[in-house]
Amino acid sequence: MPTQETLIPLSGWRRKLYIIIYEADTRAGRIFDMALIVAILISVACVMLESVSSIRQRYGTLLAVLDWLFTILFTIEYALRLICVHKPMRYVKSFFGVIDLLSILPLYLGLFIPESRFLADIRILRLLRMFRILKLSRHLGEAAQLQKALLASRRKITVFLATVILLVIVLGTLMYVIEGPEHGFTSIPISIYWAIVTLTTVGFGDITPKTPMGQALASLVMITGYGIIAVPTGIVSAEIARSAAPEPSDNRSATRLCPHCFSEGHDWDARHCKHCGGQLPRPAKGEVS
């Protein structure tokens, strides 16, 4: 049982704020999430438009104002997330906590180091706000199923990749012997590079065989490449079909988030986190819709 020290210090407006920000199963929580997603998309669009020279010259001032407005908005949102959790530093160190912080830092740093040109490159990190949208994956029970399928098929995929590596080494060496340096295949590593490009059906065309024997080998590699492409997809698809859940899960459980360790996927009627043991907040009657 958690001690009194680990209990969630949520009461009154802090508890209501937590439900709105972290729980997506309430009406207010859904409205908050949708408004945040819209703000993120508009902010990212402004950053993209600002990179266009003609648009920046004409609407540079407006885009700068919008930039500051969204930065202030996300700063307030970040502060509210810290206020309504039991241990704010845990959120700061969490994945989305780091992403949220990186999304607002560049503009503030520009106030102190305006002459630093590299800050313009750091601003691209603000696009990482889009990762917040991945929180929508809580609504999809298939996410856990896909992860399970990928883990279950990792050995088969490893064997497949090892086979492909051996194949490109052999094919690259053969092409080096057939074509030679006079036709652009100056070394075995260069020939292996050609084999990889050809086997994956990318076909840059920077190196091409000139002799009939080399062209015949290239044709064989191309045909083999088409057959190889479908192998990883088939492996993962088979694992997904094998690990399909017999009963549909309650999607509501995917949105429950622990305010202590920020883990997700708790059952809707759970009272404590299955990872850290901390108490989970329970919406009051009428808050869940």
Protein Blocks (a to p, Z undefined) as FASTA:
>chain_A
ZZfklpccbehjllmmmmmmmmmkbmklmmmmmmmmmmmmmmmmmmmmmmpmklmmmmmm
mmmmmmmmmmmmmmmmmmmmmmmpmblmlmmmmmklmmmmmmmmmmmmmmmmmmlmklmm
mmmmmmmmmmmmmmmmmmpmklmmmmmmmmmmmmmmmmmmmmmmmmmmmmmmmmmmmnom
mnopabfklmmmmmmmmmnononolaccfbfklmmmmmmmmmmmmmmmmmmmmmmmmmmm
mmpcfbdcdfklmmpccfklopghiafkbcbdfklopacddddehkaZZ
